[in-house]
Amino acid sequence: MKRIKLFIVLLLTTFQLIKAQSVIKRDSFYRKAEIIKYESPDSAAIYFQKSVDYQLQEQDTLAAINSLKELSFLYAHNVNYGKSYDGYWNALLLADKSNDSVSIASIYNQLGWLYSFYKRDNEALKYFNKAIAIDKKLKVDPIDYNTNLRSDYFSIAVFHRDNDQFELARKYLDSSNIYHLKITSQTPYFANSELGYILCKEGNYTEGLKLLKISESYFEESDPSYLTMIYYLLGEVYRDLNDFDLSELYLKKSLEFGEKYHTHSNYAPRNYQALSELYRANNKFKDAYKALLKANELNNNIFGGRSENNQHLLEIKDDFRVEKQKQDALLKEKRLAELEHEDKIWLLKTVLLIVVVLFISLFAALFVRNLRIKHKSEKLNLRKQQDIERKRQNDILELKNKQLAASALQLIEKDEFLETINSKLSKQDTQIDTNVIKRMVKSIQGNTASNWKEFEARFTNINQSFYANITEKFPKLSQTDQKLCALIKLNFSSKEMASILGISVESVHTSRYRLRKKLGLERNDNLTDFINEF
């Protein structure tokens, strides 16, 4: 009977939650932010934040979550991914506490986009698929049900299109269109613009451009902000067709609309990169160089490891998961204490029962024995979970080291790229003042010392005890030896070590040989395995 009552209460609660989704209150701060978000995103962000604070004060969690989502969406479109990331996780925390599955699914979808911007494809797909799994289980209004799933599948389609996985993109576009047709018979213009681009990439330019042009006309009337995306796709298509004038026109229009409506700002670096390649193909080397510099500047500002707004994304800070882990750890400790207390109680009962009557005491002893076995099994399982947790923490450390290595490799690639530009410029016609351009390259190139300082600071932050442990056992190691140890620990090749340390590959081999002697290693001993023990 109690279970039936509990089920009825949960059913009513779910119904009320679903009903509330369609009647979210829009306060004056929220309405003001919606009006000005394209013209003045900074002011709109302030009003959205005021809306969040107001709704939390009014204890309207659902409205607060919605305002947080809109605020985070605004930050994401203006490439402030750090604040967007924080906002979505705060919204997810509120949604989790209030069991708001509809909001949780939509937040997972947006987190998938954020991870995709940083090329963390596995994380992106994980959250996209989480959103689909939740939306499929929700018993909501058929229109909301199909709308949510249409959006989920469209997100994955764009993700695969962005990674040039056109066959998979087509598959998810088909799924998105299936749910679209369950809502309305109108043309799916968003999906058609993606399909048009895919058709062009597959060589069917006639049909592909037709779909893109139809989408362009539609968004000119209904949502000009989305033209930032449409113009970029058209610019890429015309570049493939070697129509340089039209390609340049559309790429510049994409930049213009991105700045005008403050949307899809992450496409700005792509536009400049495409313009640089376009100019270079037309022998406009000065314009190509300027566009390339702008693309690199935007990429560093948006995705660079030293960007203040995005630093914590690279360090994988996640307040929501940290808090959940703390709560789980406390519950496990509490359960262990309860089990130990129960053991003592049952032991006392056993002694008392033995005194009262032999038969009852024997029966009780067997009963208690079974319970103790059960409790010990639970303890063992809990300890295994704790071991798994420790292993997970080690995996996170390994992941951070991989990200650190990737960051260092980016520095190497930057230096190699600039050196390539420098070399190519040296071979150009004398009409170009190559000395001026070389000085510009040198000014943005930095130096090996600064590369190493940045690398060493991040390495020490992740592997805090590494230097202390190795110098304690081998105090005669020089600074160069310690640097070499750090690079060996991260499994860098000799060429990569040479680039970071600013020495030749032969010098790296010599340094490794001397390091082996200082560490007292034999010929058959593996240097990498030895370093990884610290």
C-alpha positions in Angstrom: 0.0 0.0 0.0 2.8 2.4 0.9 4.5 1.7 -2.4 1.3 2.5 -4.3 1.0 5.8 -2.5 4.6 6.7 -3.2 4.1 5.9 -6.9 1.0 8.2 -7.0 3.0 11.0 -5.4 5.8 10.6 -7.9 3.4 10.5 -10.8 1.7 13.7 -9.6 5.1 15.4 -9.1 6.2 14.4 -12.6 3.0 15.7 -14.1 3.4 19.0 -12.3 7.1 19.3 -13.5 6.1 18.6 -17.1 3.3 21.1 -16.9 5.6 23.7 -15.4 8.0 23.4 -18.4 5.5 25.0 -20.6 4.6 27.9 -18.2 8.0 29.2 -17.2 7.7 32.7 -15.8 9.5 35.4 -17.8 10.5 38.2 -15.5 11.3 41.7 -16.7 15.1 41.1 -16.5 14.7 38.1 -18.8 12.5 39.9 -21.3 14.9 42.9 -21.5 17.9 40.5 -22.1 16.0 38.8 -24.9 15.4 42.1 -26.6 19.0 43.3 -26.6 21.0 40.1 -26.7 22.0 40.6 -30.4 22.8 44.3 -30.2 24.5 44.4 -26.8 25.4 40.9 -25.5 27.4 42.3 -22.5 24.3 44.2 -21.2 22.1 41.2 -22.0 24.4 39.0 -19.9 23.9 41.4 -16.9 20.1 41.2 -17.3 20.1 37.4 -17.6 22.2 37.2 -14.4 19.7 39.5 -12.6 17.0 37.2 -13.8 18.8 34.2 -12.3 19.3 36.0 -9.0 15.6 37.2 -8.9 14.2 33.7 -9.7 16.4 32.1 -7.0 15.2 34.6 -4.5 11.6 33.8 -5.6 12.5 30.1 -5.2 11.4 29.4 -8.8 14.1 26.9 -9.6 12.7 26.1 -13.1 12.8 29.7 -14.2 16.2 30.2 -12.7 17.5 27.1 -14.6 16.0 28.5 -17.8 17.7 31.9 -17.3 21.0 30.3 -16.5 20.8 28.2 -19.7 20.0 31.4 -21.8 22.9 33.2 -20.1 25.3 30.3 -20.8 24.1 30.1 -24.4 24.8 33.8 -24.8 28.3 33.4 -23.5 28.9 30.4 -25.8 27.9 32.4 -28.9 30.3 35.1 -27.9 33.1 32.6 -27.4 33.3 33.2 -23.6 33.3 29.4 -23.1 34.6 29.6 -19.5 31.6 31.4 -18.2 29.3 29.4 -20.5 30.8 26.2 -19.0 30.3 27.4 -15.4 26.7 28.5 -16.1 25.7 25.2 -17.6 27.2 23.2 -14.7 25.4 25.5 -12.2 22.2 25.0 -14.1 22.8 21.2 -14.1 23.3 21.2 -10.4 20.0 23.0 -9.8 18.3 20.6 -12.3 19.7 17.6 -10.7 18.5 18.7 -7.2 15.0 19.4 -8.5 14.9 16.2 -10.7 14.2 18.3 -13.7 15.0 15.8 -16.4 13.9 18.0 -19.3 16.4 20.7 -18.3 19.2 18.1 -17.7 18.8 16.8 -21.2 19.0 20.2 -22.8 22.0 21.1 -20.7 23.8 17.9 -21.7 23.2 18.9 -25.4 24.8 22.3 -24.9 27.7 20.8 -22.9 28.3 18.5 -25.9 28.7 21.6 -28.1 31.2 23.1 -25.7 33.3 20.0 -25.6 33.2 19.8 -29.4 34.6 23.3 -29.7 37.7 22.1 -27.9 37.9 18.9 -30.1 37.2 16.7 -27.1 35.1 14.5 -29.4 34.5 11.6 -27.1 33.2 13.9 -24.3 31.0 15.8 -26.8 29.4 12.6 -28.2 28.9 11.3 -24.6 26.8 14.3 -23.6 24.9 14.4 -26.9 23.9 10.8 -26.5 23.1 11.4 -22.8 20.6 14.0 -24.0 19.0 11.6 -26.5 18.7 8.8 -23.9 17.0 11.2 -21.4 14.7 12.8 -24.0 13.6 9.3 -25.3 12.5 8.3 -21.8 10.6 11.5 -20.9 6.8 11.2 -21.1 6.1 14.8 -22.2 3.9 16.5 -24.7 4.4 14.9 -28.2 5.4 18.3 -29.7 8.0 18.8 -27.0 9.2 15.2 -27.2 9.7 15.4 -31.0 11.2 18.9 -30.8 13.8 17.9 -28.3 14.9 14.8 -30.2 15.0 16.7 -33.5 17.4 19.1 -31.8 19.5 16.3 -30.3 20.0 14.5 -33.6 20.6 17.7 -35.5 23.4 18.6 -33.0 25.2 15.2 -33.7 24.7 15.7 -37.4 26.5 19.1 -37.3 29.2 17.6 -35.1 29.9 14.9 -37.7 29.7 17.4 -40.6 32.2 19.6 -38.8 34.6 16.6 -38.6 34.1 15.8 -42.4 32.2 12.6 -41.5 29.5 13.2 -44.1 28.0 9.7 -44.1 27.4 9.8 -40.3 26.1 13.4 -40.7 23.6 12.3 -43.3 22.4 9.5 -41.0 21.7 11.8 -38.1 20.1 14.5 -40.3 17.7 11.8 -41.5 16.8 11.0 -37.9 16.4 14.7 -37.1 14.0 15.1 -40.1 11.9 12.1 -39.0 11.1 13.9 -35.7 10.7 17.2 -37.6 8.0 15.7 -39.8 6.1 14.5 -36.7 5.9 18.2 -35.6 5.2 20.1 -38.9 5.1 19.6 -42.6 7.2 22.8 -43.1 10.6 22.5 -44.8 13.4 21.7 -42.3 15.7 24.7 -43.4 18.3 24.1 -40.7 18.8 20.5 -41.8 18.6 21.4 -45.5 21.5 23.9 -45.2 23.6 21.1 -43.7 22.5 18.6 -46.4 23.2 21.2 -49.1 26.8 21.6 -47.8 27.3 17.8 -47.6 26.0 17.4 -51.2 28.5 19.9 -52.4 31.3 18.2 -50.6 30.2 14.9 -52.3 30.4 16.6 -55.7 26.7 17.3 -56.3 27.1 21.1 -56.5 23.9 21.8 -58.4 21.6 20.3 -55.9 23.7 21.3 -52.9 23.9 25.0 -53.9 20.2 25.0 -54.6 19.5 23.9 -51.0 21.9 26.4 -49.6 20.5 29.3 -51.6 16.9 28.4 -50.5 18.1 28.3 -46.8 19.9 31.7 -47.4 16.6 33.3 -48.5 14.7 31.8 -45.6 17.1 32.9 -42.9 17.3 36.4 -44.4 13.6 36.8 -43.5 13.2 34.6 -40.4 16.6 34.7 -38.5 19.4 36.8 -40.0 21.7 35.8 -37.2 22.0 32.3 -38.6 23.4 33.7 -41.8 26.8 33.7 -40.1 26.7 30.0 -40.5 25.1 29.9 -44.0 27.6 32.4 -45.5 30.5 30.4 -44.1 29.3 27.2 -45.7 28.7 29.1 -49.1 32.2 30.6 -48.8 33.7 27.1 -48.4 31.7 25.7 -51.3 32.7 28.5 -53.7 36.3 28.1 -52.6 36.1 24.4 -53.6 34.7 25.6 -57.0 37.6 28.0 -57.4 35.2 30.9 -57.6 37.5 33.1 -55.6 35.4 36.3 -55.8 32.2 34.7 -54.5 34.1 32.8 -51.9 35.7 35.9 -50.6 32.4 37.7 -50.6 30.6 35.1 -48.5 33.4 34.6 -46.1 33.5 38.4 -45.4 29.7 38.5 -45.1 29.9 35.7 -42.5 32.4 37.8 -40.5 30.1 40.8 -40.9 27.0 39.1 -39.7 28.9 37.4 -36.8 30.0 40.8 -35.6 26.6 42.4 -36.2 24.5 39.7 -34.3 27.2 38.4 -31.9 26.4 34.8 -32.8 28.5 31.8 -34.0 31.6 33.8 -33.1 33.7 30.6 -33.1 33.4 30.7 -36.9 35.4 33.9 -37.1 38.9 32.2 -36.9 37.7 29.7 -39.6 36.6 32.5 -41.9 40.0 34.2 -41.5 41.8 30.9 -42.1 39.8 30.2 -45.2 40.4 33.8 -46.5 44.2 33.3 -45.9 44.2 30.1 -48.0 42.1 31.9 -50.6 44.5 34.8 -50.9 47.5 32.6 -50.9 46.0 30.6 -53.8 45.6 34.0 -55.7 49.2 35.1 -54.9 47.9 37.8 -52.5 50.6 37.0 -50.0 50.3 40.2 -47.9 46.5 39.7 -47.5 47.0 36.0 -46.8 49.5 36.8 -44.1 47.2 39.4 -42.5 44.3 37.0 -42.5 46.4 34.2 -41.1 47.7 36.5 -38.3 44.1 37.4 -37.5 43.0 33.7 -37.4 45.9 32.8 -35.1 45.1 35.7 -32.8 41.5 34.8 -32.5 42.3 31.1 -32.0 44.7 32.0 -29.2 42.2 34.3 -27.6 39.4 31.7 -27.8 41.1 28.4 -27.4 44.6 29.2 -26.2 45.9 27.6 -23.0 46.7 31.0 -21.5 43.1 32.4 -22.1 41.7 33.3 -18.6 38.2 32.6 -19.7 39.0 29.0 -20.7 41.9 28.0 -18.5 39.8 25.9 -16.2 38.3 24.0 -19.1 41.8 22.6 -20.0 42.3 21.7 -16.3 39.0 19.9 -16.3 37.6 21.6 -13.2 34.1 20.5 -12.6 32.4 21.9 -9.5 29.3 19.8 -10.0 31.1 16.5 -10.3 33.4 17.4 -7.4 30.5 18.1 -5.2 28.8 14.8 -6.2 32.0 12.9 -5.5 32.2 14.5 -2.0 28.6 13.6 -1.3 29.2 10.0 -2.5 32.3 9.7 -0.3 30.5 10.9 2.7 27.7 8.5 2.1 30.1 5.6 1.8 31.9 6.5 5.0 28.6 6.8 6.8 27.5 3.4 5.5 30.8 1.8 6.7 30.3 3.3 10.2 26.7 2.0 10.3 27.8 -1.5 9.3 30.5 -1.5 12.0 27.9 -0.4 14.6 25.5 -3.1 13.5 28.2 -5.7 13.9 28.7 -4.7 17.6 24.9 -4.8 18.2 24.4 -8.2 16.7 27.3 -9.6 18.7 25.8 -8.4 22.0 22.4 -9.9 21.0 24.1 -13.2 20.3 25.7 -13.3 23.8 22.3 -12.6 25.4 20.5 -15.2 23.4 23.1 -17.9 24.3 22.5 -17.1 28.0 18.7 -17.3 27.7 18.4 -20.6 25.8 20.8 -22.8 23.9 18.5 -23.5 21.0 17.7 -19.9 20.4 21.3 -18.9 20.8 22.4 -21.4 18.2 19.7 -20.2 15.8 20.7 -16.6 16.5 24.4 -17.4 16.0 23.7 -18.8 12.6 21.5 -15.8 11.7 24.2 -13.3 12.9 26.9 -15.2 11.0 25.0 -14.8 7.8 24.5 -11.1 8.4 28.2 -10.6 9.2 29.1 -12.3 5.9 26.7 -9.9 4.2 28.1 -6.9 5.9 31.7 -7.9 5.2 30.7 -8.4 1.5 29.3 -4.8 1.5 32.5 -3.5 3.1 34.6 -5.3 0.5 32.5 -3.8 -2.3 32.8 -0.4 -0.8 36.5 -0.7 -0.5 36.7 -1.9 -4.1 34.7 1.2 -5.1 37.2 3.3 -3.2 40.1 1.6 -5.1 38.3 2.3 -8.4 37.9 5.9 -7.3 41.6 6.2 -6.6 42.3 4.6 -10.0 40.0 7.2 -11.6 41.9 10.0 -10.0 45.1 8.5 -11.4 43.4 8.4 -14.8 42.5 12.0 -14.5 46.2 12.8 -13.7 47.2 10.8 -16.8 44.6 12.7 -18.9 46.0 16.1 -17.6 49.5 15.0 -18.5 48.2 14.1 -22.0 46.6 17.5 -22.3 49.9 19.1 -21.1 51.8 17.1 -23.8 49.3 18.3 -26.4 49.8 21.9 -25.3 53.5 21.5 -25.6 53.2 20.0 -29.0 51.0 22.9 -30.1 53.9 25.2 -29.1 56.3 23.0 -31.2 53.9 23.1 -34.1 53.6 26.9 -33.8 57.3 27.3 -34.0 57.6 24.9 -36.9 54.8 26.7 -38.7 56.3 30.1 -38.3 59.7 28.8 -39.4 58.0 27.4 -42.5 56.4 30.8 -43.2 59.8 32.4 -42.6 61.5 30.0 -45.1 58.8 30.5 -47.7 58.9 34.3 -47.4 62.7 34.2 -48.0 62.0 32.6 -51.4 59.5 35.2 -52.4 60.0 38.0 -54.9 62.1 40.9 -53.7 59.2 43.3 -54.0 57.9 42.1 -50.6 59.8 43.5 -47.7 60.7 40.1 -46.2 62.8 41.7 -43.4 59.8 43.5 -42.0 57.7 40.3 -42.2 60.5 38.2 -40.6 60.6 40.7 -37.7 56.9 40.3 -37.3 57.2 36.5 -37.3 60.0 36.7 -34.7 57.9 39.0 -32.5 55.0 36.5 -32.3 57.3 33.5 -32.3 58.5 33.9 -28.7 61.5 32.0 -27.5 62.4 28.6 -26.2 62.8 29.9 -22.7 59.3 31.2 -22.5 58.0 28.0 -24.0 59.8 26.0 -21.4 58.7 28.3 -18.5 55.0 27.8 -19.5 55.5 24.1 -20.0 57.4 23.7 -16.6 54.8 25.7 -14.7 51.9 23.5 -15.9 54.0 20.3 -15.5 54.9 21.1 -11.9 51.2 22.0 -11.1 50.1 18.5 -12.3 53.1 16.4 -11.1 53.8 18.3 -7.9 56.0 15.6 -6.3 58.0 14.5 -9.3 61.0 16.9 -9.0 61.2 16.4 -5.3 61.2 12.6 -5.5 63.8 12.4 -8.3 66.2 15.0 -6.8 65.9 13.4 -3.4 67.3 10.1 -4.8 69.7 11.7 -7.3 70.7 15.1 -5.9 73.5 15.6 -8.4 71.1 16.0 -11.4 71.5 19.4 -13.1 68.5 21.6 -14.3 69.0 20.3 -17.8 68.8 16.7 -16.5 65.6 17.5 -14.6 64.0 19.1 -17.7 65.0 16.0 -19.7 63.4 13.8 -17.0 60.1 15.7 -17.3 60.0 15.4 -21.1 60.8 11.7 -20.9 58.0 11.2 -18.4 55.6 12.7 -20.9 56.9 10.3 -23.6 58.2 13.1 -26.0 60.3 12.1 -29.0 63.9 13.3 -29.3 62.8 15.7 -32.0 60.1 17.2 -29.8 62.5 17.5 -26.9 65.0 19.3 -29.1 62.4 21.8 -30.1 61.2 22.5 -26.5 64.8 22.7 -25.1 66.2 24.7 -28.1 69.0 22.2 -28.8 69.8 19.7 -31.6 68.5 16.1 -31.7 72.1 14.9 -31.4 72.5 17.0 -28.2 69.3 15.3 -26.9 70.8 11.9 -27.5 74.0 12.9 -25.7 72.0 14.3 -22.8 70.0 11.0 -22.5 73.2 9.0 -22.5 74.7 11.1 -19.7 71.5 11.0 -17.8 71.5 7.2 -17.9 75.0 7.2 -16.4 74.0 9.6 -13.6 71.0 7.4 -12.8 73.2 4.3 -12.7 71.3 2.4 -15.3 72.7 -0.6 -17.1 72.6 -1.1 -20.9 69.4 -3.2 -20.8 67.5 -0.9 -18.4 64.6 1.1 -19.9 65.1 4.8 -19.1 61.4 5.7 -19.7 60.1 3.0 -17.3 62.7 4.1 -14.7 61.6 7.7 -14.8 57.9 6.8 -14.7 58.4 5.2 -11.3 58.8 8.7 -9.7 
